[in-house]
Amino acid sequence: MRSVPAFHVPGAALSGRRGAVGFAPRCESGERAGWGGRMRVVRVLGALEPGYWEVTSLYAVARALGAERILALGGIYVELDALSSNEDTKFPERSVEEAVRGALGQNLFCYHRLALAEAVLDRVGDELRRLTYPEFLRRYEDPEWNLKSLLEPSRQAFGSLSKERLKVLEQSLKGLSKRIQAVTLG
């Protein structure tokens, strides 16, 4: 039986000294996986692995929020702003958080989003890095981390998310990713 790849959010490198940061959903194979296509896969997987949609959604959005947290804490937004040639490419801080807030409204408060972002971050020396999907799953299942309880508000918020709002979130994250690529690679 053919295995279905896990979803993750690989990134675009900001510079040689910075880690990879990205916001749009992808399959491990490198193919684009729109949220609609992902939902079809999840319907099949949901029967095989209950909870797959919930944990994978948490992970995908947590990686985007975690990437933004790294950008903010590392002062990279300031660097991106300096590289921007015009107002159309300016990067307001907390763009990912604002996209998530816009999609979920008052169903997910500021510190719930922060907890979600930090659930995928790991400190290695003086640097922060985002966890891989298997690392996140181990952390999520580990009672010592208590992530199931900590991320319950996020899980509930995503459970109440309509297809339309999910599409808006996807488009917002894709747009931000393209803006970052245009500035850093262009």
N, C-alpha and C positions, 0 to 999 in steps of 0.2 A: 504494500500500500504506500502510495506517495505521501510524504510528510508535507504539511503546510507550514511555511516559514513563519516565525514569530515576527511581529512588527516592531520596528524601532525607528528612531529619528536620528539618522546620521547627519553630519553637518558639513557646512562649507568652512574651510579653514580661513581664519581672519588674517593670519600672517604666519610666518615660519615659527615664531615663538609662542603662538597661541594654540590652544587645543581646538578640536573640531566642535562647531556649534551649529545646530540646524533645528528647524522647526516643523517642516512638512513631513507627513507620514510616508514611510517607504517600507517595502518588503526587504528582507535580508538579501534576497537575490539582486537587489538594486532596481527592481522594476517599481514604477509608481503604483501605489495602491490607494485609490481614492476611498474615502470613507464609505461610499455606497457599495463598492466592490468588497470592501472589508466586511460590511454587514452581511453580505451574502455568504462569505466564508465563515463568519462567526455563527450564522444560523446552523450550518452543518456542524461546526465544531462544538456549538453549545450542547448538542445532543451527546457528543463524545466526551466533552470536558465541561461540566457545569461551572459557571463563573468565569469562563474564558473572556467573554466580552468585558466584564467589569474590570478584571485585573489588567487586561491589555489596554483598555481605555485609560485607566489610571496611570499606567506606565507611560503611554505615549504622550499624554498631556503633561505628566510630571517631568518627562525629559525636556519638553519645550520650556516649561517653567523653570526647570533646573538650569537649562542653558542660559536663560535670561538672568537668573540669579548670579551665575558665573560672570556674565557680561557686566552686570551692575557692580558686583563686588570687586571685579578686576579693573574697573574704570574704562572698560572697552567701549561703552556707549559714548564716552567723551572722544575717544579716538575715532569712532565711526562718524561722529558729528563733524570732526575736523576734516575727515576725508570727503564728506558730502559736498557736492559742487553747487547744489541749489536747494531751495526749500522743499521740493518734491522728494528729495532723498534724505531729509533730516530724520533722525531716529529718536522719537520721544522715549524716554526711559519707561520701562514697564509696559511695552507694547504687547508682549505676549500675555501678561497678566490682564491687561485691558481687554484683549480679545476674548480671553476666557471669561472675564467678568461680564462682557457684553453678551456672550452666548448663554451664560448660566444665570445672569441677573443676580438677584439677592439669594439664590439658592446655595451659593458658595461664597462665604465671607473671606476677607483678606487673610486672616491667619489660617484658614483652611487651605487657601491657595499656597501660602508660604509652607505649610506642613507638607503639602503635596510636592512642591518643588524640592524641599530638603530631604524628602524620602528617597530621592534618587541620587543624592550627592554623597561623595565620599572624599575625605581629605587624604591626599597622598603628599607627604612632606608639607610644603607651603602652598600646594595647588589643590584645587577642587576638581574632581572629575565626576562624570555621570556614570551611574551603574549600567551594566548590560542587563538585558531582560532576565537571564538566569540569576544574576546577582540580586536583582530586585525581587524576584520570586522567592529566593531564599530569605531575604530580609523581611518580605511581606509575611511569610509563614512563620518566622521566628518569634515566639512569644516574648522574648526579651526586648525586641524592638517595638512591639505592640502596635504595628502599623495597621492591622485590621481595624482596631478600635479608633486609632488616630485618623485614619482616612475614611471612616464611615460616612461623614458628611459629604465628602467628595464622591464616594460611590453612589450615594443616594441622589446627589445632584446630577450625575451623569445618567443615572437611571431614569430621571424625569426629563431628559433632554430630547426635544423633538428632532426629527430628521432635518427640518429646515434650519434650526439653530445649529445643528451639527455641521451642516453645509456652510453656514456663515463662519463658524469657527475655523473650519478647514480653509476657506478662502482667505480669511484674515492671516492665518499662519503661513500660507503659501505666499501671500503678498509680502509679508515681512521678510521671509526667506529670500525672495527675489530681490528685494531692496538691498539686503545685506550683500548678496552676491554681486549686484551691480556696482556697489561701492568698493567691495574688497577685491573683486576679480576684474573689474572694468577699468 
